[in-house]
Amino acid sequence: MDKKKIKMIYFITNNPNHVVETRHDMVVSNSEEGLGKVQGWACNLNSDFGQDTETTGLEPYLNEILLYILGDENIQFVFDVNSIPNFESEIKEIFYLLQGNTLIGANIKFDTSFNKVKYGFQFADYVKVFDVMIADQRIYMNCDYSWGLKDIYIRHFKESPPDMDKDIRSDFSRMSINNIRFQEKHIRYAANDIKYLSKIKRRQEHLIKTYNLEFLIYDIEMPLITVLSDMELEGIDFDKVGWQKLIDINKEKKYQAEVKLDEEIRKLREKFSKETIESMALSNGKFDRARKKIPTIIQQGLFGEQDNKDITPDKLKGNIDYNSVSEIGKIFAKLKEPLPAKLDTTGSQIAYLIPVLKSDGKVESEYGLNREGNKVFHNGYTTQEAYLEQYLIEIPDTSMKSFIRTFIEYRTAKTRIENFGANFFDKINPVTGRIHTIFRQCFSETGRLQSGGGKKQPDKINIQNQIAEKEYRNCFTAGEGWSFITCDLSGAELIIICDKAQDLRLLELSKNDMHSHMANVCYSRLYENRGIPYTDADVISKKQNKDKRDGFKDKTFGTIYGMMAKKCAKSMNISVEEGQIVVNTIKAEIPLTFSWLQRKLESVLGKYDFVAKRKWYNNPFLVLNNRTNSRIWFPAIMEAKKNGGELQFKDEREIDGACRNSDVQGTQADMIKEALVEISRYIKLQNLSDKFKLLLTVHDEIGAKVHNSIKDNKYPFYEDNSDEIEYLTPEELIRRFMIKCANRYLSTVKMGAESQIHPYWNK
């Protein structure tokens, strides 16, 4: 019988001030003794090992590592890194000894990024990595679970892991390297964070094999961790002068829109008599006062940085505040014009109601008046752009048209000033001098990459939510001596649909002017239904009746993704009956696409049983593609099958929508992820890491920078299943790798890509 393995924690420190003592399961040793023990363990290890890092914060360039943890299920080594001389060289030596093993962690991207900044290497330079958080996110995609280590353990083993008190974590963020005094609870917490990783991995490996996710997990997601870490750490150079010009332009646009809005109100009030205008307080004061421009003062910060601030002293006040919903409500009330009002908490139901002024001059918050003058209760007025655009569609002859159009211009300029303005200067990393993002690798419902630091890391921009206009993107630059390569897949969403549905008619339509074709077919059916001839003057093209073409752009994909007659009717300002004609006409134009959609829906939701008068649900999951076997789960169906019940209407509609879109978006996400991994691997194999760097990805787009000294050089490239060698520039390599990886997911229809190279981001 084998002896029970000894379980031990080794705390390695040269600092005598810590409140930690040697016990039966914990040894406190100095670095000379402890490092020898670690090296012996590393030399003899022939299995997985765990790693974790405790830091003073989330930013590798600005925060510090406090504790560094290595070990396995039985032995954990906790390093007090700031007390160990030459720890950088020591940890490199340990990883050299660990080659051939697999490092397990949870949210490894965080740890390997700190490791790269502080010690000069990525984990993947020496060992394979396996992230239990990433694995669980792909195994249980769309399950809306929590992804903390404790949550993962409980999910797999139905019990809480002992000695994993996550409240202790907050202690580390309050520490600094100049004032550290660890207690025993800190060391045990750190050790326990890696103790259960191998146990979790074994359970996950069984599920990965069961669901045929080996290629996705081991060949895409795990290597991608290091790729994303490198991209985050590299950052992007930023043109502050160009950005300030955009801020100034938007400030002028905002001011001019405010001036025009003031003028619009004065025009609109002319429909009333002078006495009525005076009685409604629509004259004098802020309604007639000339608008003053708010100046910007330029201050110098403590370190010489420029700090631009708008000032609004009392003498500049007294104009209408168009940012105030209540102020807008008062204006619409006095002009006796309707304003969008939410009839429910979500805003899915809207009515156009005339606001009512109370005796104190404030807008009545609970109800407004409909066209008949009757009270209608609501959940608040809204001036969001989407609702105002719909307002103009549903009430095209409104006297408020010019006001609303100008108000949307005002809101756009204001939003850009607030969200894409001087706040970006605060996001420049003081160490690198660049703008950085952070990627969320598998948090979305389909595996698509997300970005941005949110409230926890507000200095990390959402690179995928940047304004796509050339003037804005050009402010993100490659830096002096470098060029910016941008490449995106051509019509990725459409190509994936055509391939999955084997719909060559949709493909052929897409090669020409699909929007005009669909609009003409649908409008001719509408005219026929109305008994009106569809003449040459009614024909829609890029040059004629362009507004109708533009308004129809979202109808084809909207119908594919589940748009119903009511929504179609609302967006086109037609009857629900005519909305159904449009939906039916689109379906008839591309029947193979809708047959494919129906098969997908039935594979999950099943068919209605008219005998039992209910649905019998099929699979509680949908496989997104056959290359990675990515899948999304539908917890509501799992629950219904378990209990023999039926889905609520809301759940069924959500599942219907997910079935229509998820495999397209998820396949596109897998294509891009695989391309990122392949490009990164190629760059390293060609020893180009110092002069060819990946920077960003936005849905079906990849951005990289290349040093000008090699941008025209040519490097070998092979297509799949070909021995023929081609020699391509870095720009061509990005494009060809993206095409090659994308086409691995397609059977008959082929994907293309477009690339360009400039000193800046230009897509």
C-alpha positions in Angstrom: 0.0 0.0 0.0 1.3 3.4 -1.0 2.0 5.8 1.8 -0.2 8.8 2.0 1.5 11.8 0.3 2.6 14.5 2.7 0.8 17.8 2.2 2.9 20.9 3.0 3.1 24.6 2.4 6.5 26.2 2.1 6.6 30.0 2.7 9.9 31.3 1.4 10.9 34.6 2.8 13.9 36.5 4.1 11.7 39.0 6.0 11.5 38.2 9.7 8.7 40.6 10.4 5.9 38.4 9.0 3.5 36.9 11.5 3.9 33.4 10.1 5.4 30.4 12.0 6.4 26.8 11.1 3.6 24.4 11.9 2.9 20.7 11.1 1.7 21.6 7.6 3.7 24.8 7.0 7.4 25.4 6.8 8.9 28.9 6.9 12.3 29.0 5.3 14.8 31.5 3.9 15.4 31.8 0.2 18.6 29.7 0.1 16.8 26.7 1.7 13.5 27.3 0.0 14.7 27.7 -3.5 16.7 24.5 -3.3 13.5 22.7 -2.2 11.6 24.3 -5.2 14.3 23.3 -7.7 14.2 19.7 -6.4 10.4 19.6 -6.8 10.6 21.1 -10.3 13.3 18.6 -11.5 11.2 15.6 -10.4 7.8 16.9 -11.5 6.2 15.0 -14.3 2.6 16.3 -14.2 0.6 19.5 -14.0 1.4 22.2 -11.6 -0.5 25.3 -10.4 0.5 29.0 -10.4 -1.0 32.1 -9.0 0.0 35.7 -8.2 -1.1 38.0 -5.4 -0.6 41.7 -6.4 -1.3 45.2 -5.1 -3.6 45.9 -8.0 -4.7 45.0 -11.5 -2.2 47.0 -13.6 1.1 45.2 -14.4 2.9 48.4 -15.3 1.8 50.3 -12.1 1.2 47.6 -9.4 3.5 45.1 -7.8 3.7 41.4 -7.1 3.5 40.5 -3.4 3.3 36.7 -3.4 4.2 34.2 -6.2 2.8 30.7 -5.8 3.8 27.5 -7.5 3.0 23.9 -6.6 0.6 20.9 -7.0 -2.1 19.2 -5.0 0.3 18.2 -2.2 3.0 20.8 -2.0 2.7 24.6 -2.5 5.5 27.1 -2.5 4.6 30.7 -1.6 7.4 33.2 -2.4 7.7 36.5 -0.7 9.1 37.9 -3.9 10.2 41.3 -2.6 12.5 39.7 0.1 14.2 37.3 -2.3 17.4 38.6 -4.1 17.4 38.2 -7.9 14.0 36.6 -7.9 13.7 37.4 -11.7 16.6 35.1 -12.5 15.5 32.5 -9.9 12.0 32.1 -11.3 13.3 31.9 -14.8 15.5 29.0 -13.7 12.6 27.3 -12.0 10.5 27.5 -15.2 13.4 26.2 -17.2 13.3 23.1 -15.0 9.5 22.9 -15.4 9.6 22.6 -19.2 7.4 19.7 -20.5 4.8 20.2 -17.8 1.5 22.1 -18.0 0.8 25.2 -15.8 -2.8 25.4 -14.5 -4.3 28.6 -13.3 -7.5 30.6 -13.2 -7.6 33.8 -15.2 -4.0 33.1 -16.3 -3.9 36.1 -18.6 -3.7 38.3 -15.5 -0.8 36.3 -14.0 1.2 35.9 -17.2 0.9 39.6 -18.0 2.4 40.5 -14.6 5.1 37.8 -15.1 6.0 39.3 -18.5 6.3 42.9 -17.1 8.1 42.0 -13.9 10.3 39.0 -14.9 10.5 39.3 -18.7 8.8 36.1 -19.9 5.4 34.6 -20.7 4.6 31.3 -19.1 4.1 29.8 -22.6 7.8 30.5 -23.4 8.5 27.5 -21.2 5.3 25.4 -20.5 1.8 24.8 -21.8 -1.0 26.6 -20.0 -4.4 25.4 -19.0 -6.9 28.0 -17.6 -9.8 26.4 -15.7 -11.8 29.6 -16.0 -11.5 29.6 -19.8 -12.2 25.9 -20.0 -15.4 26.3 -17.9 -16.6 29.2 -19.9 -16.4 27.2 -23.1 -17.8 24.0 -21.6 -20.8 25.9 -20.2 -21.1 28.7 -22.7 -24.3 30.8 -22.4 -25.1 29.4 -19.0 -24.7 32.7 -17.2 -22.6 31.2 -14.4 -20.1 32.8 -12.2 -16.5 32.1 -13.1 -14.5 32.6 -9.9 -12.4 29.7 -8.8 -14.6 28.9 -5.8 -17.7 29.0 -8.0 -16.1 26.6 -10.5 -15.1 24.2 -7.7 -18.7 24.2 -6.3 -20.2 23.7 -9.8 -18.1 20.5 -10.4 -18.0 19.0 -6.9 -21.2 20.2 -5.3 -19.4 21.4 -2.2 -17.5 24.5 -1.1 -13.7 24.0 -1.1 -12.2 24.3 2.4 -9.9 27.2 3.2 -10.8 29.4 0.3 -11.9 32.6 1.9 -12.0 35.1 -0.9 -12.5 38.0 1.5 -8.8 37.8 2.3 -8.0 38.9 -1.3 -8.9 42.5 -0.5 -6.0 42.6 2.0 -3.4 42.5 -0.7 -4.7 45.5 -2.5 -4.2 47.5 0.7 -0.6 46.5 0.9 2.5 48.1 -0.6 6.0 46.6 -1.1 7.4 49.1 1.4 5.0 48.0 4.2 4.3 44.3 4.0 3.5 42.1 7.0 1.9 38.8 6.0 -0.1 36.8 8.4 -0.6 33.0 8.3 -4.1 33.5 6.7 -2.5 35.2 3.7 -0.1 32.4 3.1 -2.8 29.7 3.4 -5.1 31.6 1.2 -2.4 31.9 -1.5 -1.5 28.2 -1.3 -5.1 27.1 -1.4 -5.7 29.0 -4.6 -3.6 26.5 -6.5 -4.3 23.3 -4.4 -7.5 22.3 -6.2 -6.6 23.3 -9.8 -5.5 19.8 -10.9 -8.7 18.3 -9.5 -10.8 20.8 -11.4 -8.8 20.2 -14.6 -9.4 16.4 -14.5 -13.1 16.9 -14.3 -13.0 19.5 -17.1 -10.9 17.2 -19.3 -13.7 14.6 -19.1 -16.3 17.1 -20.3 -14.0 18.5 -23.0 -13.6 15.0 -24.4 -17.4 14.3 -24.1 -18.3 17.4 -26.1 -15.4 17.0 -28.6 -13.9 20.4 -27.6 -10.3 19.3 -27.7 -9.3 21.4 -30.7 -11.1 24.4 -29.5 -9.7 24.3 -25.9 -6.1 23.0 -26.5 -5.3 24.5 -29.9 -7.2 27.8 -29.9 -8.3 29.1 -26.5 -5.3 28.1 -24.4 -2.7 29.4 -26.8 -4.8 32.6 -27.3 -4.3 33.6 -23.6 -0.6 34.5 -24.3 -1.5 36.2 -27.6 -4.1 38.5 -25.9 -1.7 39.2 -23.0 1.0 40.4 -25.5 -1.6 42.6 -27.3 -2.7 44.2 -24.0 0.8 44.9 -22.9 1.9 46.3 -26.2 -0.8 49.0 -26.3 -1.3 51.5 -29.1 0.3 54.8 -29.8 -2.1 57.8 -29.5 -2.2 61.1 -31.5 -3.2 63.6 -28.7 -3.0 66.6 -31.0 -5.3 64.9 -33.6 -7.7 63.9 -30.8 -7.8 67.4 -29.4 -8.8 68.7 -32.8 -11.8 66.3 -32.8 -12.8 67.5 -29.3 -12.7 71.1 -30.5 -14.8 70.2 -33.6 -17.4 68.5 -31.5 -17.6 71.4 -29.1 -18.3 73.7 -32.0 -20.9 71.3 -33.4 -22.5 71.1 -30.0 -22.6 74.9 -29.7 -24.0 75.4 -33.2 -26.6 72.8 -32.6 -27.7 74.6 -29.4 -27.9 77.9 -31.2 -30.1 76.2 -33.9 -32.3 74.6 -31.3 -32.8 78.0 -29.7 -33.9 79.3 -33.1 -36.2 76.3 -33.7 -38.0 76.9 -30.5 -38.6 80.6 -31.5 -39.9 79.4 -34.9 -42.2 76.8 -33.3 -43.8 79.2 -30.9 -44.9 81.4 -33.7 -48.0 79.1 -34.2 -49.3 80.6 -31.0 -50.6 84.1 -30.3 -48.4 86.6 -28.5 -50.6 86.4 -25.5 -50.4 82.6 -25.5 -46.6 82.7 -25.8 -46.4 85.0 -22.9 -48.8 83.0 -20.8 -46.9 79.8 -21.4 -43.6 81.5 -20.6 -42.1 80.8 -24.0 -40.6 84.2 -24.4 -38.0 86.4 -22.8 -35.4 84.9 -20.4 -33.6 81.8 -21.7 -36.0 81.5 -24.7 -34.7 84.8 -26.2 -31.4 85.3 -24.5 -28.4 85.0 -26.9 -26.5 81.8 -26.2 -23.0 82.2 -24.8 -20.2 79.9 -25.8 -18.5 78.1 -22.9 -14.8 78.7 -23.1 -12.1 76.1 -22.4 -9.3 77.0 -20.0 -6.0 75.2 -20.4 -4.2 74.4 -17.2 -0.9 72.8 -16.6 -0.8 69.8 -14.2 1.8 69.1 -11.6 3.9 67.3 -14.1 3.4 69.6 -17.0 0.6 67.7 -18.6 -2.2 69.7 -20.3 -5.6 69.7 -18.6 -8.4 71.1 -20.6 -11.6 72.1 -18.7 -14.8 73.8 -19.6 -15.8 76.5 -17.2 -19.4 77.6 -16.5 -19.4 80.5 -14.1 -22.8 82.0 -13.1 -22.5 84.8 -15.8 -22.6 82.1 -18.5 -25.7 80.4 -17.2 -29.3 81.2 -18.3 -29.6 79.3 -21.5 -31.8 76.3 -22.2 -30.1 73.1 -21.0 -30.8 70.6 -23.8 -29.2 67.8 -21.8 -32.0 67.9 -19.3 -35.0 65.5 -20.0 -37.2 67.6 -17.7 -36.2 70.8 -19.7 -37.1 69.1 -23.0 -40.3 67.9 -21.4 -41.2 71.4 -20.5 -40.5 72.7 -24.0 -42.7 69.9 -25.6 -45.4 70.6 -23.0 -45.5 74.3 -23.8 -45.5 73.7 -27.5 -48.2 71.0 -27.0 -46.1 68.4 -28.9 -45.8 64.7 -28.1 -42.6 63.2 -26.7 -41.7 59.5 -26.6 -42.8 57.9 -23.3 -42.0 54.4 -22.0 -45.0 52.3 -21.2 -42.9 49.7 -19.4 -39.7 49.5 -17.5 -37.7 48.2 -20.5 -38.8 50.7 -23.1 -40.1 48.0 -25.4 -43.5 49.7 -25.5 -43.6 53.4 -26.4 -46.3 56.0 -26.7 -46.1 59.5 -28.0 -47.6 61.7 -25.3 -47.9 65.4 -24.7 -46.2 66.3 -21.4 -48.4 68.0 -18.8 -47.1 70.9 -16.7 -48.1 71.0 -13.0 -48.9 74.1 -11.1 -45.3 74.4 -9.9 -44.1 74.5 -13.5 -42.6 71.0 -13.4 -43.6 68.2 -15.8 -46.1 65.6 -14.5 -44.0 62.4 -14.2 -46.7 59.8 -14.0 -48.9 60.6 -17.1 -49.2 62.5 -20.4 -51.9 63.2 -22.9 -52.6 61.3 -26.1 -53.9 62.8 -29.3 -57.4 62.6 -27.9 -56.4 64.5 -24.8 -56.8 61.5 -22.5 -54.4 60.6 -19.7 -52.0 57.8 -20.3 -49.7 56.6 -17.5 -46.1 55.9 -18.4 -42.7 55.1 -16.9 -40.9 58.3 -18.0 -40.1 60.3 -21.1 -37.0 59.5 -23.1 -34.9 61.5 -25.6 -32.7 58.6 -26.7 -31.7 58.8 -30.3 -33.3 55.4 -31.3 -36.7 56.5 -30.0 -36.5 59.9 -31.6 -35.6 58.3 -35.0 -38.6 56.1 -34.6 -40.7 59.2 -33.7 -39.8 60.7 -37.1 -40.8 57.4 -38.9 -44.1 57.1 -37.1 -45.0 60.8 -37.2 -43.3 61.9 -40.4 -45.3 65.2 -40.7 -44.5 66.4 -37.2 -43.7 70.1 -36.9 -40.9 69.0 -34.5 -38.9 67.3 -37.4 -36.2 70.0 -37.7 -36.0 70.4 -33.9 -35.6 66.6 -33.4 -33.0 66.3 -36.2 -31.0 69.1 -34.7 -31.4 67.6 -31.2 -29.9 64.3 -32.5 -26.9 66.3 -33.9 -26.5 68.0 -30.5 -26.7 64.7 -28.6 -24.2 63.0 -31.0 -21.7 65.9 -30.5 -22.2 65.9 -26.7 -21.8 62.1 -26.4 -18.6 62.2 -28.4 -17.2 65.0 -26.1 -18.1 63.0 -23.0 -17.2 59.5 -24.1 -14.5 60.1 -26.8 -13.1 63.3 -25.5 -10.5 64.6 -23.0 -11.2 61.5 -20.9 -8.9 59.6 -23.3 -5.9 61.6 -22.2 -6.4 60.1 -18.7 -6.2 56.6 -20.2 -2.7 57.0 -21.5 -0.4 54.7 -19.5 2.3 56.8 -17.8 4.9 54.0 -18.2 4.3 53.1 -21.8 2.8 56.4 -23.1 0.2 54.3 -25.0 -3.5 53.5 -24.8 -4.2 50.0 -23.6 -7.2 47.7 -23.6 -8.0 44.5 -21.8 -9.7 41.5 -23.5 -12.4 39.3 -22.1 -11.7 36.1 -23.9 -14.8 33.9 -23.3 -17.3 36.0 -21.3 -19.8 36.5 -24.2 -22.6 34.2 -25.0 -21.0 33.0 -28.2 -17.3 33.1 -27.4 -16.7 36.4 -29.2 -14.0 38.6 -27.8 -15.0 41.6 -25.7 -12.8 44.4 -24.5 -12.6 47.3 -22.0 -11.8 47.6 -18.3 -15.2 48.8 -17.2 -15.5 50.3 -13.7 -12.6 48.2 -12.3 -10.1 49.4 -14.8 -11.5 52.6 -16.4 -8.1 53.4 -18.0 -8.6 50.4 -20.4 -10.5 51.4 -23.4 -13.1 49.3 -25.2 -11.3 49.0 -28.5 -14.3 47.3 -30.1 -16.5 50.2 -29.3 -14.4 53.0 -30.9 -16.0 55.3 -33.4 -15.4 53.7 -36.8 -15.0 57.0 -38.6 -11.6 57.6 -40.3 -10.8 60.7 -38.3 -11.1 58.9 -35.0 -9.3 55.7 -36.0 -6.4 57.7 -37.5 -5.6 58.9 -33.9 -4.5 55.4 -33.0 -1.1 55.1 -34.6 1.7 52.6 -35.1 4.3 54.9 -33.7 7.3 56.5 -35.3 9.1 54.1 -37.6 6.2 51.6 -37.7 3.2 51.0 -40.0 -0.3 49.9 -39.0 -1.8 46.9 -40.8 -5.6 46.6 -40.7 -7.3 43.6 -42.2 -10.9 42.4 -42.0 -12.9 39.5 -43.4 -15.1 40.5 -46.3 -18.8 40.2 -45.5 -18.1 37.5 -42.9 -21.6 37.3 -41.5 -23.2 36.9 -44.9 -20.6 34.4 -46.2 -21.1 32.2 -43.1 -24.9 32.2 -43.6 -24.6 31.4 -47.3 -22.3 28.5 -46.5 -24.3 27.1 -43.6 -27.6 27.4 -45.6 -25.9 26.5 -48.9 -27.9 29.4 -50.3 -26.1 30.5 -53.5 -29.0 32.8 -54.4 -28.3 34.9 -51.3 -24.6 34.9 -52.2 -25.4 36.1 -55.8 -27.6 38.8 -54.5 -24.9 40.0 -52.1 -22.5 40.4 -55.0 -24.7 43.0 -56.5 -27.0 45.6 -54.9 -28.9 43.4 -52.5 -30.5 46.2 -50.5 -32.0 47.8 -53.7 -33.2 44.4 -54.9 -34.9 43.4 -51.7 -36.5 46.9 -51.3 -37.9 46.9 -54.8 -39.4 43.4 -54.5 -41.0 44.2 -51.2 -42.3 47.7 -52.2 -43.7 46.3 -55.4 -45.7 43.7 -53.3 -46.9 46.5 -51.0 -48.0 48.6 -53.9 -49.8 45.6 -55.5 -51.6 44.9 -52.2 -52.7 48.6 -52.2 -53.8 48.4 -55.8 -51.3 51.0 -56.9 -48.9 50.5 -59.9 -45.2 50.4 -59.2 -43.8 52.8 -61.7 -40.3 53.6 -62.9 -40.3 56.6 -60.6 -40.9 54.3 -57.7 -37.9 52.1 -58.4 -35.3 52.1 -55.7 -31.5 52.3 -56.4 -28.4 53.8 -55.0 -29.2 57.0 -57.0 -33.1 57.0 -56.9 -35.2 56.9 -53.8 -32.0 56.4 -51.8 -33.8 57.1 -48.5 -36.0 54.0 -49.0 -32.9 51.9 -49.8 -31.1 53.1 -46.7 -34.2 52.4 -44.6 -34.4 48.9 -46.0 -30.7 47.9 -45.2 -31.5 46.2 -42.0 -34.7 44.4 -43.1 -33.1 41.3 -44.7 -30.9 40.4 -41.8 -33.6 41.6 -39.4 -35.9 39.0 -40.9 -33.2 36.3 -40.8 -32.6 37.1 -37.1 -36.3 36.9 -36.2 -37.9 40.3 -36.9 -41.7 40.0 -36.7 -44.3 41.8 -38.7 -45.1 44.2 -35.9 -41.5 45.4 -35.6 -41.1 45.6 -39.4 -44.3 47.6 -39.7 -43.2 50.0 -37.0 -39.8 50.7 -38.6 -41.4 51.3 -42.0 -44.5 53.1 -40.7 -46.8 50.7 -42.4 -49.6 48.5 -41.1 -48.9 45.2 -39.4 -50.5 43.4 -42.3 -48.1 45.1 -44.7 -45.3 44.3 -42.3 -46.1 40.6 -42.7 -46.1 41.0 -46.5 -42.5 42.4 -46.3 -41.4 39.5 -44.0 -43.0 36.9 -46.2 -41.5 38.4 -49.4 -38.0 38.4 -47.9 -38.4 34.7 -46.9 -39.6 33.8 -50.4 -36.6 35.5 -52.0 -34.1 33.3 -50.1 -36.0 30.1 -49.1 -32.9 28.0 -48.5 -31.7 30.4 -45.8 -35.0 30.2 -44.0 -35.2 26.4 -44.4 -31.8 26.2 -42.7 -33.0 28.5 -39.9 -36.1 26.3 -39.4 -34.0 23.2 -39.1 -31.8 24.9 -36.5 -34.9 26.0 -34.5 -36.5 22.6 -34.6 -33.2 20.9 -33.5 -33.5 22.8 -30.3 -37.1 23.9 -29.7 -38.7 20.9 -31.5 -42.1 21.0 -33.1 -45.5 21.6 -31.7 -47.4 18.4 -30.8 -51.0 19.0 -31.7 -52.2 15.8 -29.9 -50.4 16.6 -26.6 -51.0 20.3 -27.3 -47.5 21.2 -26.3 -43.9 21.2 -27.5 -41.4 18.5 -26.8 -38.0 20.1 -26.7 -35.1 18.5 -28.4 -31.5 19.5 -27.6 -30.8 21.9 -24.8 -27.8 23.1 -26.8 -26.7 24.2 -30.3 -23.4 23.2 -31.9 -22.1 26.3 -33.6 -19.7 24.7 -36.2 -18.2 21.4 -37.0 -14.5 22.5 -36.7 -14.4 23.5 -33.1 -17.7 21.9 -32.0 -18.3 25.1 -30.0 -21.7 24.9 -28.4 -24.1 27.2 -26.4 -26.4 25.8 -23.8 -30.0 26.9 -23.1 -30.6 26.5 -19.3 -34.3 27.2 -19.7 -34.7 24.0 -21.9 -32.5 22.0 -19.5 -34.9 23.0 -16.7 -38.0 22.3 -18.8 -36.8 18.8 -19.8 -35.8 18.1 -16.2 -39.2 19.0 -14.8 -41.3 18.0 -17.8 -42.6 21.6 -18.1 -42.9 24.1 -20.9 -41.0 27.2 -21.6 -42.3 30.6 -20.8 -42.9 32.7 -24.0 -40.1 35.1 -23.0 -37.6 32.2 -22.7 -38.7 30.7 -26.0 -38.3 34.0 -27.8 -34.8 34.5 -26.4 -33.8 30.9 -27.5 -35.3 31.5 -30.9 -33.2 34.6 -31.3 -30.0 32.9 -30.0 -30.5 29.9 -32.4 -30.7 32.3 -35.4 -27.6 34.3 -34.6 -25.3 32.3 -32.3 -23.7 29.9 -34.8 -23.0 32.7 -37.2 -21.4 35.0 -34.6 -19.7 32.1 -32.8 -18.2 30.7 -36.0 -16.9 34.1 -36.9 -15.4 34.4 -33.4 -13.6 31.1 -33.7 -12.3 32.1 -37.1 -10.7 35.2 -35.7 -9.3 33.5 -32.6 -7.7 30.8 -34.7 -6.2 33.4 -37.0 -4.7 35.3 -34.0 -3.1 32.1 -32.7 -1.7 31.2 -36.1 -0.4 34.7 -36.9 1.3 34.9 -33.5 2.8 31.5 -33.8 4.2 32.4 -37.3 5.7 35.7 -36.0 7.6 33.8 -33.3 8.7 31.0 -35.6 10.1 33.6 -38.0 11.8 35.4 -35.1 10.0 38.6 -35.9 8.5 39.3 -32.4 10.5 42.6 -32.0 9.3 44.0 -35.3 5.9 42.5 -36.1 3.2 42.8 -33.3 -0.5 42.1 -33.1 -2.3 45.0 -31.6 -6.1 44.6 -31.7 -9.1 42.7 -32.9 -12.6 44.1 -33.5 -15.1 41.3 -34.4 -13.9 40.3 -37.9 -10.9 42.6 -38.0 -7.3 42.2 -36.9 -4.8 45.1 -36.4 -1.1 44.8 -36.2 2.0 46.9 -36.5 5.2 46.2 -38.5 8.5 48.0 -38.3 9.2 49.9 -41.5 12.6 48.2 -41.9 10.8 44.9 -42.7 7.3 46.0 -44.0 8.3 45.3 -47.6 10.3 42.1 -46.8 8.8 38.8 -47.9 8.4 35.7 -45.8 7.4 32.1 -46.7 3.7 31.1 -46.6 1.9 27.8 -47.3 -1.7 27.3 -48.0 -3.4 24.3 -46.4 -2.9 21.0 -48.2 -0.3 22.6 -50.5 3.5 22.2 -50.9 3.8 25.3 -53.0 5.6 28.1 -51.2 4.7 31.8 -51.6 6.6 34.8 -50.3 4.5 37.5 -48.8 4.9 40.9 -47.1 3.7 41.2 -43.4 0.5 42.9 -44.7 -0.2 40.1 -47.2 0.6 37.5 -44.5 -2.1 38.9 -42.1 -4.7 38.8 -44.9 -3.8 35.3 -46.1 -3.7 33.8 -42.6 -7.2 35.3 -42.0 -8.6 33.9 -45.2 -6.9 30.5 -44.6 -8.3 30.2 -41.1 -11.8 31.4 -42.0 -12.1 29.0 -44.9 -11.4 26.0 -42.7 -14.8 26.6 -41.3 -16.6 26.8 -44.6 -17.5 24.0 -47.1 -18.4 25.5 -50.4 -18.6 29.3 -50.2 -15.2 30.9 -49.7 -14.2 33.9 -47.5 -12.2 36.9 -48.7 -10.4 39.6 -46.8 -9.3 43.2 -47.4 -6.1 44.8 -45.9 -4.3 48.1 -45.9 -1.3 49.6 -44.4 -0.9 53.2 -43.1 0.9 54.9 -40.3 -2.4 54.7 -38.4 -5.5 52.6 -37.8 -7.6 53.2 -40.9 -10.6 50.9 -41.1 
